[in-house]
Amino acid sequence: MRPALLISTMLAAMTIAAPATAKPDAMSCAAATRYSDAHRGVAVHVLDHGKIVCDTAQGGHTAPHELWSGTKSFVGIMAAAAVQDGLLTLDEPASATLIEWQGDPQKSRITIRQILSMTSGQPSVIGKPPTYRDSLDGALVADPGTRFLYGPTPMQSFGEILKRKLKAAGQSDNVLAYLARRVLDPIGLRYADWRKGIDGNPLLPQGAILTAAEWAKFGEFIRAGGTVAGKPIVDPASFAAMFKSGAVNPAYGLTWWLPHVGKAADPITAGTDIGRRAAELPADIVLAAGAGDQRLYVIPSLGLTIVRMADLDIAALMNPPKDPAKRWSDVDFLKLLKATD
């Protein structure tokens, strides 16, 4: 079996075939856009097998927008590229690179896979990413591999790992330049900006600023199974691992959200209903999500890549409406768009 077909098959495993009518059209696009607009939406951008079939009339897709935690999905793909380049493996101990962890009985057992799945046991404060180096400090709050702890710290730790791996290989240790060279440039994606921390390093938990159309390019790359013109540009097995449910939190793979019931009480888990209402969705849907209900949905079985962007309302984020009808619903949005089974 050809690599691209193998990857697509793994990503779409157990997918329930959707009826031919489950496709966005002008009417469903308008309905979904109205729903998005009613929840601070600024852009809806939909591709059906690569063709634009829905776009916000107000042109919000042309304005760069913060992805917030939607940025995290780039980190897993960056790791898959590094595996293909022989820089690391997902199951190697992070302490092989982070020498600061080698004498710690807990931290010395953390693997790169656990960092990417947020089961490393590291403490985090959502919205307050530490520097790359500072992310290595502090006692663990859970034994590695036992608890899902959503937050920025693991992504920053991966940044430090990759910096050291690149430097040891005699390459530039600029992780964002690496991502651009290995993934973004080959798929033609141009980000408008990428915020940096006080250490000058790009923020990997929340730094990307893109237009909806550019984020959709990343979604199309995912829909194509991590390939460009049929050729894998990241490690196929590592790519497939991004979308495999974790034992600790079935709703999360490696930096991607999945349609399974989660076990964590973090804002993203609470803010999406793709787990609670998974039976209403294609089984192969995957999701990159950010604060304010920034969304990138990829549904390989339907050939759909869907971007939704919105203004971030901090007050609403901290105090979500008690009435469920007033909250953002991923499933209701996708149903209006005819992107469900």
Secondary structure as the mmCIF struct_conf table of DSSP 4:
data_model
#
loop_
_struct_conf.conf_type_id
_struct_conf.id
_struct_conf.beg_label_comp_id
_struct_conf.beg_label_asym_id
_struct_conf.beg_label_seq_id
_struct_conf.end_label_comp_id
_struct_conf.end_label_asym_id
_struct_conf.end_label_seq_id
HELX_RH_AL_P HELX_RH_AL_P1 PRO A 3 LEU A 11
TURN_TY1_P TURN_TY1_P1 ALA A 12 MET A 14
HELX_LH_PP_P HELX_LH_PP_P1 THR A 15 PRO A 19
TURN_TY1_P TURN_TY1_P2 ALA A 20 THR A 21
BEND BEND1 LYS A 23 LYS A 23
HELX_RH_AL_P HELX_RH_AL_P2 ALA A 26 ASP A 37
TURN_TY1_P TURN_TY1_P3 ALA A 38 ARG A 40
STRN STRN1 GLY A 41 ASP A 48
TURN_TY1_P TURN_TY1_P4 HIS A 49 GLY A 50
STRN STRN2 LYS A 51 ASP A 55
TURN_TY1_P TURN_TY1_P5 ALA A 57 GLN A 58
HELX_RH_3T_P HELX_RH_3T_P1 GLY A 60 THR A 62
BEND BEND2 ALA A 63 ALA A 63
STRN STRN3 HIS A 65 GLU A 66
HELX_RH_3T_P HELX_RH_3T_P2 TRP A 68 THR A 71
HELX_RH_AL_P HELX_RH_AL_P3 LYS A 72 GLN A 84
TURN_TY1_P TURN_TY1_P6 ASP A 85 GLY A 86
BEND BEND3 LEU A 87 LEU A 87
TURN_TY1_P TURN_TY1_P7 LEU A 90 ASP A 91
BEND BEND4 GLU A 92 GLU A 92
STRN STRN4 PRO A 93 PRO A 93
HELX_RH_3T_P HELX_RH_3T_P3 ALA A 94 ALA A 96
TURN_TY1_P TURN_TY1_P8 THR A 97 THR A 97
HELX_RH_3T_P HELX_RH_3T_P4 ILE A 99 TRP A 101
TURN_TY1_P TURN_TY1_P9 GLN A 102 GLY A 103
TURN_TY1_P TURN_TY1_P10 PRO A 105 GLN A 106
HELX_RH_3T_P HELX_RH_3T_P5 LYS A 107 ARG A 109
STRN STRN5 THR A 111 THR A 111
HELX_RH_AL_P HELX_RH_AL_P4 ILE A 112 LEU A 116
TURN_TY1_P TURN_TY1_P11 SER A 117 MET A 118
BEND BEND5 SER A 120 SER A 120
TURN_TY1_P TURN_TY1_P12 ILE A 126 GLY A 127
HELX_LH_PP_P HELX_LH_PP_P2 PRO A 129 THR A 131
TURN_TY1_P TURN_TY1_P13 TYR A 132 ARG A 133
HELX_RH_3T_P HELX_RH_3T_P6 ASP A 134 LEU A 136
BEND BEND6 GLY A 138 GLY A 138
BEND BEND7 VAL A 141 ALA A 142
TURN_TY1_P TURN_TY1_P14 PRO A 144 GLY A 145
BEND BEND8 THR A 146 THR A 146
BEND BEND9 GLY A 151 PRO A 152
HELX_RH_AL_P HELX_RH_AL_P5 THR A 153 ALA A 168
TURN_TY1_P TURN_TY1_P15 ALA A 169 GLY A 170
BEND BEND10 GLN A 171 GLN A 171
HELX_RH_AL_P HELX_RH_AL_P6 VAL A 175 LEU A 179
HELX_RH_PI_P HELX_RH_PI_P1 ALA A 180 LEU A 184
HELX_RH_AL_P HELX_RH_AL_P7 ASP A 185 ILE A 187
TURN_TY1_P TURN_TY1_P16 GLY A 188 GLY A 188
BEND BEND11 ALA A 192 ALA A 192
STRN STRN6 ASP A 193 TRP A 194
STRN STRN7 LYS A 196 LYS A 196
TURN_TY1_P TURN_TY1_P17 ILE A 198 ASP A 199
BEND BEND12 GLY A 200 ASN A 201
STRN STRN8 PRO A 202 PRO A 202
HELX_LH_PP_P HELX_LH_PP_P3 LEU A 203 LEU A 203
TURN_TY1_P TURN_TY1_P18 LEU A 204 GLN A 206
STRN STRN9 ALA A 208 LEU A 210
HELX_RH_AL_P HELX_RH_AL_P8 ALA A 212 ARG A 223
TURN_TY1_P TURN_TY1_P19 ALA A 224 GLY A 225
BEND BEND13 GLY A 226 GLY A 226
STRN STRN10 THR A 227 VAL A 228
TURN_TY1_P TURN_TY1_P20 ALA A 229 GLY A 230
STRN STRN11 LYS A 231 PRO A 232
BEND BEND14 ILE A 233 VAL A 234
HELX_RH_AL_P HELX_RH_AL_P9 PRO A 236 ALA A 241
TURN_TY1_P TURN_TY1_P21 MET A 242 PHE A 243
BEND BEND15 LYS A 244 LYS A 244
HELX_LH_PP_P HELX_LH_PP_P4 SER A 245 GLY A 246
BEND BEND16 ALA A 247 VAL A 248
TURN_TY1_P TURN_TY1_P22 PRO A 250 ALA A 251
STRN STRN12 TYR A 252 TYR A 252
BEND BEND17 GLY A 253 TRP A 256
STRN STRN13 TRP A 257 TRP A 257
BEND BEND18 PRO A 259 HIS A 260
BEND BEND19 ASP A 266 ASP A 266
HELX_RH_AL_P HELX_RH_AL_P10 PRO A 267 GLY A 271
TURN_TY1_P TURN_TY1_P23 ILE A 274 ARG A 277
HELX_RH_3T_P HELX_RH_3T_P7 ALA A 278 GLU A 280
BEND BEND20 LEU A 281 LEU A 281
TURN_TY1_P TURN_TY1_P24 ALA A 283 ASP A 284
STRN STRN14 VAL A 286 GLY A 290
TURN_TY1_P TURN_TY1_P25 ALA A 291 ASP A 293
STRN STRN15 GLN A 294 ILE A 299
HELX_RH_3T_P HELX_RH_3T_P8 PRO A 300 LEU A 302
TURN_TY1_P TURN_TY1_P26 GLY A 303 GLY A 303
STRN STRN16 LEU A 304 ALA A 310
HELX_RH_AL_P HELX_RH_AL_P11 ILE A 314 MET A 318
BEND BEND21 ASN A 319 ASN A 319
BEND BEND22 LYS A 322 ASP A 323
HELX_RH_3T_P HELX_RH_3T_P9 PRO A 324 LYS A 326
BEND BEND23 ARG A 327 ARG A 327
HELX_RH_AL_P HELX_RH_AL_P12 ASP A 330 LEU A 336
TURN_TY1_P TURN_TY1_P27 LEU A 337 LYS A 338
#
